[in-house]
Amino acid sequence: MTNKRKVIIIGAAGRDFHNFNTFFKDNENYEVVAFTAAQIPNIDGRKYPKELAGKLYPSGIPVFHQSELETLIKKHDVDECVFSYSDMPYQKVMELSALVNAAGSDFSLMGHKNTAIKSNKPVISVLATRTGCGKSQTSRKVIEVLNALGLKVISIRHPMPYGDLVAQKVQRFATLDDLKKHKCTIEEMEEYEPHIVAGNVIYAGVDYAAILEAAENDKAGCDVILWDGGNNDFSFYKSDLTITVADPHRAGHELSYYPGEVSLKMADVVVINKIDSADFDKIQLVRKNIQAANPKAIVVDAASTITVDKPELIKGKKVLVVEDGPTLTHGEMSIGAGIIAAKKFGAAEVVDPSSKAVGSLVETFKTYPHVKGVLPAMGYGDKQIKDLEATINKVDCDAVIIGTPIDLQRVINIKKPCVKIGYVLSEIGKPDLADVLSDFVKKYCS
């Protein structure tokens, strides 16, 4: 007989593992009987390994598909299911709660108090209200400002451990070769490569206590830790300054997605990004919602400024646009920087790639029917990367606009002329991030 509370952690290979590591691991009051996985392809059917799970789990912890949740609750007589992933509309969160409660289990959400780790360095966290708001470009801007002030910044990225979890316990990225060393998916490269190209060091992995210790003691030196968030999750670390990015292309979502509203309410600074391409009334709605949710936050206006390396390949041409995968899929955007560039630089036609989709990309278009006229750069494994390559090369077009944060030509063989899109954060007016960070440095780094 045991008094341990039986738990299932509902996740997507990120917050779920962190919640386990910081609260449930070695906790004699609980027995985590399983993780369930959703949102990311092919992350179920494996184990959270014994090497990471601690002394209470000598065989590790199995990971099942979320569709098996109700069966698992009844099979193991589960007491509590802990929801532990991000970028979900409130309706779907509560639908899942209803399923869990109907099966007899409690449904819970873990907060910052029991999951955030304290650093011995000042911490800045960059969060967002949705996937694809522009966290990464904001993070790079923060680093640029701090570097100009003479400070060394080490970034830590929200986890994306889709491979060997033991090997991915602590990952350091400082060169493009490190992407190969750690066998990164396209989704991982999209986050790490822009930092590397900018000369920054970035960490990621599974064990965020071990990652933090490594970052604090990095050989490049460390004055400030920057948390570069994932989706719309809140920080894994106790933060001295929290910057949350909002997207007026999805106005209203800042108050209707979990945990995006948490990130908004926690913010010291809210950046309204993409003002250059959003409708005025949508921008004003975001302002109104920020004022309602977090009236004490400083608001910074910003544009997501697009750069194009070969605009002559767009004007008057028939183009295929490849956009950032997560932004289009669970981020629910219908366009990205690639489409904006195609319109701005005068493409004659944007080709719909859906009829040419190969393999797993066929299922992607079925799963996300709002994705029309563009190709999400799906690449969660070797097969998807090959399917992406085959799909691009089947499309009849004059050029391919690469709207992802990485140069896909480095990863796959594209047999057509390519245009690479870049995007940087450009603040509009005052206050700007330099003002905010100047105050931060005086308070925490002097």
C-alpha positions in Angstrom: 0.0 0.0 0.0 1.3 3.5 -0.8 0.2 7.0 0.0 2.0 8.4 -3.0 -0.1 10.6 -5.2 -0.1 9.2 -8.8 0.6 11.7 -11.5 0.6 12.0 -15.3 2.5 15.0 -16.8 0.8 16.2 -20.0 3.4 17.9 -22.2 5.4 18.3 -25.4 9.0 17.6 -24.5 9.7 20.9 -22.8 7.9 22.4 -19.8 6.8 18.8 -18.9 10.3 17.6 -18.3 11.2 20.8 -16.5 8.2 20.5 -14.1 9.3 17.0 -13.4 12.9 17.9 -12.7 12.2 20.9 -10.5 9.2 19.5 -8.4 8.6 15.7 -8.9 12.0 14.3 -9.2 13.1 12.6 -5.9 9.8 13.8 -4.4 8.7 10.8 -2.2 5.1 12.2 -2.1 4.5 11.6 -5.8 4.7 8.8 -8.3 4.9 10.0 -11.9 3.4 7.0 -13.8 3.7 8.5 -17.3 4.2 11.5 -19.5 1.9 12.1 -22.4 3.1 14.0 -25.5 1.3 16.2 -28.1 1.9 19.1 -30.5 5.3 17.8 -31.8 5.5 14.8 -34.2 7.1 11.5 -33.1 8.0 12.5 -29.5 5.8 9.8 -27.9 6.7 6.1 -27.7 10.0 6.7 -25.8 11.0 7.0 -22.2 12.2 9.8 -19.9 15.5 8.0 -19.2 16.6 6.6 -15.8 19.8 8.6 -16.1 17.7 11.8 -15.8 14.7 10.6 -13.8 16.4 10.1 -10.5 16.5 7.4 -7.8 12.8 6.9 -7.7 12.6 5.8 -11.3 15.2 3.1 -12.0 13.5 2.1 -15.2 12.7 5.6 -16.4 9.2 7.0 -17.2 7.3 6.0 -20.3 6.0 8.7 -22.7 2.6 8.0 -24.4 0.7 9.9 -27.0 -1.8 12.3 -25.5 -4.7 10.4 -27.2 -4.1 7.6 -24.6 -4.5 9.9 -21.6 -8.0 8.8 -20.5 -7.0 5.1 -20.7 -3.8 5.8 -18.7 -5.8 7.6 -16.0 -8.1 4.7 -15.4 -5.4 2.0 -15.8 -3.1 3.6 -13.2 -5.9 5.1 -10.9 -4.2 8.5 -11.4 -4.8 11.2 -8.9 -3.6 14.2 -10.8 -2.8 15.3 -14.3 -0.4 18.2 -14.7 -0.8 20.3 -17.8 2.7 21.3 -18.9 2.9 22.7 -22.4 2.3 26.0 -24.1 0.5 28.0 -26.8 -3.0 26.5 -26.2 -6.3 28.4 -26.5 -8.2 28.4 -23.3 -11.1 26.4 -24.8 -8.7 23.5 -25.6 -7.1 23.6 -22.2 -10.5 23.3 -20.5 -11.6 20.6 -22.9 -8.6 18.6 -21.7 -9.5 19.4 -18.1 -13.0 18.1 -18.7 -11.6 14.9 -20.1 -9.3 14.5 -17.1 -11.9 15.3 -14.5 -14.5 13.0 -16.2 -11.9 10.2 -15.9 -11.7 10.9 -12.2 -8.4 12.8 -11.9 -7.6 16.3 -10.7 -6.3 18.7 -13.4 -3.6 21.2 -12.5 -1.3 23.9 -13.8 2.0 24.6 -12.2 3.2 28.2 -11.5 6.5 30.0 -11.3 7.0 29.6 -7.5 7.6 25.8 -7.7 9.3 25.6 -11.0 11.6 28.7 -11.5 15.3 28.3 -10.7 17.4 31.1 -9.1 20.6 32.1 -10.9 23.6 33.8 -9.3 23.7 36.1 -12.3 21.2 38.8 -13.3 18.5 37.3 -15.5 16.5 38.8 -18.3 13.6 36.7 -19.7 12.1 37.3 -23.2 8.6 35.8 -23.4 5.7 36.1 -25.8 1.9 36.0 -26.0 2.0 33.4 -28.9 4.5 31.4 -31.0 6.1 33.6 -33.7 5.7 37.0 -32.1 9.4 37.8 -32.5 11.0 36.6 -29.2 14.3 35.6 -30.9 14.8 38.9 -32.7 14.0 40.7 -29.5 16.5 38.5 -27.6 19.2 39.3 -30.2 18.4 43.0 -29.8 18.7 42.8 -26.0 22.1 41.1 -26.4 23.2 43.7 -28.9 22.4 46.5 -26.4 24.0 44.8 -23.5 27.2 43.9 -25.5 27.5 47.6 -26.4 27.4 48.4 -22.7 30.4 46.0 -22.2 28.5 43.1 -20.8 28.9 39.4 -21.7 25.5 37.7 -22.2 24.8 33.9 -22.3 21.5 32.9 -23.7 19.5 29.9 -22.6 16.7 28.7 -24.9 13.5 27.0 -24.0 13.9 23.2 -24.6 13.4 21.3 -27.8 14.7 17.8 -26.8 13.4 15.7 -29.7 16.3 13.2 -29.8 18.5 11.3 -27.3 17.5 12.9 -24.0 20.6 11.8 -22.1 22.9 13.2 -24.8 20.8 16.4 -24.8 21.0 17.0 -21.0 23.2 20.1 -21.6 23.8 21.5 -25.0 26.1 24.5 -25.9 26.0 26.2 -29.3 28.7 28.6 -30.3 29.5 27.5 -33.9 27.5 26.1 -36.8 29.4 22.8 -36.3 27.7 22.5 -32.9 24.3 22.2 -34.8 25.7 19.0 -36.5 27.3 17.8 -33.3 24.0 17.9 -31.4 22.0 16.5 -34.4 19.6 19.4 -34.5 16.3 19.4 -36.2 15.3 22.3 -38.5 13.1 23.7 -35.6 16.1 23.7 -33.3 18.4 25.3 -35.9 15.8 28.1 -36.5 16.3 29.1 -32.8 20.1 28.5 -32.4 21.6 29.5 -35.7 20.7 33.2 -35.7 22.4 33.5 -32.3 25.5 31.7 -33.5 25.7 33.9 -36.6 25.4 37.0 -34.4 28.4 35.7 -32.4 26.3 34.7 -29.3 26.6 31.6 -27.2 23.3 29.8 -26.5 22.5 26.8 -24.3 19.5 24.4 -24.3 18.7 20.8 -23.4 16.8 18.9 -20.7 18.2 19.6 -17.3 17.8 23.4 -16.8 19.6 23.4 -13.4 22.7 21.8 -14.9 22.3 24.1 -18.0 22.2 27.2 -15.8 25.3 26.2 -13.9 27.2 25.6 -17.2 26.0 29.0 -18.6 27.0 30.9 -15.4 30.5 29.4 -15.7 30.8 29.6 -19.5 34.4 30.0 -20.8 33.3 33.0 -22.8 32.4 34.8 -19.6 28.9 35.6 -18.3 27.6 38.8 -16.8 23.9 38.3 -17.6 21.7 35.3 -18.4 19.1 35.8 -21.1 16.2 33.4 -21.2 15.0 33.1 -24.8 11.5 31.7 -24.3 9.7 29.1 -26.4 6.1 29.4 -27.7 4.4 31.6 -25.1 5.7 29.9 -22.0 6.9 31.7 -18.9 10.6 31.5 -17.8 12.2 28.5 -16.2 14.3 31.0 -14.2 13.6 33.7 -11.6 13.9 36.9 -13.6 15.1 40.4 -12.7 13.5 41.8 -15.9 10.8 40.2 -18.0 10.1 41.4 -21.5 7.0 39.9 -23.3 6.4 40.3 -27.0 2.9 40.7 -28.4 1.7 40.3 -32.0 -1.1 42.6 -33.4 -1.5 40.2 -36.3 -3.2 38.0 -33.7 -4.8 40.8 -31.6 -6.9 39.4 -28.7 -4.8 36.2 -28.4 -2.8 37.8 -25.6 -5.9 37.3 -23.4 -7.1 34.0 -24.6 -4.1 31.6 -24.8 -2.3 29.7 -22.1 0.2 30.6 -20.8 0.5 33.7 -23.0 -1.6 35.7 -20.7 0.6 34.6 -17.8 3.6 35.9 -19.7 1.8 39.2 -20.4 0.8 39.6 -16.7 4.4 38.9 -15.6 6.0 41.4 -17.9 7.9 44.5 -16.8 8.1 45.5 -20.5 5.7 44.6 -23.4 7.0 44.9 -26.9 4.2 45.4 -29.5 6.0 44.0 -32.5 5.2 44.0 -36.3 3.6 47.5 -36.1 4.9 48.1 -39.6 2.7 45.3 -41.1 -0.4 45.2 -38.8 -3.7 47.0 -39.0 -4.1 50.1 -36.9 -7.2 48.9 -35.1 -5.5 45.6 -34.2 -2.5 47.5 -32.8 -4.9 49.6 -30.7 -6.7 46.4 -29.4 -3.4 45.0 -28.2 -2.7 48.3 -26.4 -6.1 48.2 -24.8 -5.6 44.6 -23.6 -2.1 45.3 -22.3 -3.5 48.2 -20.3 -6.3 45.9 -18.9 -4.0 43.0 -18.0 -0.8 44.7 -16.9 -1.2 48.5 -16.6 2.2 48.9 -14.9 4.2 47.5 -17.8 6.4 49.7 -20.0 5.2 49.5 -23.6 7.8 49.5 -26.5 6.6 49.9 -30.1 8.6 48.0 -32.7 8.7 46.9 -36.3 9.9 43.6 -37.6 12.2 45.0 -40.3 12.7 42.6 -43.2 15.9 42.3 -45.2 16.2 40.5 -48.6 19.4 39.3 -50.1 18.3 39.0 -53.8 15.1 41.1 -54.4 15.6 40.8 -58.1 14.5 37.1 -57.8 11.1 38.2 -56.5 10.0 41.1 -58.7 7.6 39.8 -61.4 8.4 36.2 -60.6 6.4 33.1 -59.6 7.6 32.2 -56.1 7.2 29.5 -53.5 7.3 30.9 -49.9 8.7 28.7 -47.1 7.9 30.0 -43.7 8.9 29.1 -40.1 7.1 25.8 -39.2 5.9 26.3 -35.6 4.7 29.9 -36.4 2.4 28.5 -39.0 1.3 25.3 -37.3 0.6 25.6 -33.6 1.2 29.3 -33.8 -1.8 29.5 -36.2 -0.4 32.3 -38.4 -1.4 32.2 -42.0 1.6 34.3 -43.2 5.1 35.1 -42.1 8.0 37.2 -43.2 8.3 35.4 -46.5 4.8 36.4 -47.7 5.3 40.0 -46.5 8.5 40.1 -48.6 6.8 38.6 -51.6 4.2 41.3 -51.6 6.6 44.1 -50.8 9.0 43.2 -53.5 6.4 42.6 -56.2 6.1 38.9 -56.8 3.8 38.1 -59.7 2.4 35.0 -58.1 2.8 33.0 -54.8 2.5 29.3 -55.7 0.3 27.1 -53.5 2.5 24.1 -52.6 -0.2 21.9 -51.0 -0.9 19.8 -54.0 2.8 18.9 -54.3 3.2 18.0 -50.7 5.2 14.8 -50.1 5.0 12.3 -47.2 4.6 13.9 -43.8 3.8 17.3 -45.3 0.5 15.9 -46.6 -0.5 15.2 -43.0 0.7 18.7 -42.0 -1.6 20.4 -44.4 -4.5 18.2 -43.2 -3.8 18.9 -39.5 -3.4 22.6 -40.0 -6.0 23.6 -42.6 -5.5 27.3 -42.0 -2.1 27.0 -43.7 -2.8 27.9 -47.3 -0.5 29.1 -50.1 2.7 28.7 -48.1 5.0 25.8 -47.1 5.8 25.4 -43.4 9.5 24.4 -42.9 8.7 21.2 -41.1 11.8 19.3 -40.0 11.4 17.5 -36.7 13.5 14.5 -38.1 15.4 13.2 -41.1 12.2 11.9 -42.8 10.4 15.2 -42.5 13.5 17.1 -43.8 13.6 14.8 -46.8 9.9 15.3 -47.4 10.4 19.1 -47.2 13.2 18.9 -49.7 11.1 16.8 -52.1 8.1 19.0 -51.8 10.1 22.2 -52.5 11.7 20.6 -55.6 8.3 19.4 -57.0 6.8 22.9 -56.9 6.8 24.7 -60.3 8.2 28.2 -59.5 10.9 30.6 -60.5 12.4 31.1 -57.0 12.0 30.0 -53.4 11.6 32.6 -50.7 13.2 31.3 -47.5 11.3 33.0 -44.7 12.7 30.8 -41.9 15.3 32.1 -39.5 17.9 29.8 -41.1 19.4 29.3 -44.5 17.6 26.1 -45.6 20.1 25.7 -48.5 22.6 24.7 -45.9 20.4 21.8 -44.7 18.6 20.6 -47.9 19.4 20.6 -51.6 17.0 23.1 -53.2 17.2 22.9 -57.0 15.9 26.4 -57.6 17.2 30.0 -57.1 16.7 31.0 -53.5 16.0 34.3 -51.7 16.9 34.6 -48.0 14.7 36.7 -45.8 16.1 38.2 -42.5 14.2 40.2 -39.9 15.4 42.4 -37.0 13.6 44.2 -34.3 13.5 48.0 -34.9 12.0 50.0 -32.1 9.8 53.0 -32.9 10.0 56.1 -30.7 10.5 56.1 -27.0 10.8 54.3 -24.6 13.1 51.8 -26.4 15.0 48.7 -25.1 18.2 50.8 -24.7 16.3 52.9 -22.1 15.0 49.9 -20.3 18.3 48.0 -20.3 20.3 51.1 -19.2 18.1 51.1 -16.0 18.6 47.3 -15.6 22.3 47.6 -15.9 22.5 50.3 -13.3 20.4 48.3 -10.9 21.9 44.8 -11.4 25.3 45.0 -13.1 27.1 48.0 -11.5 
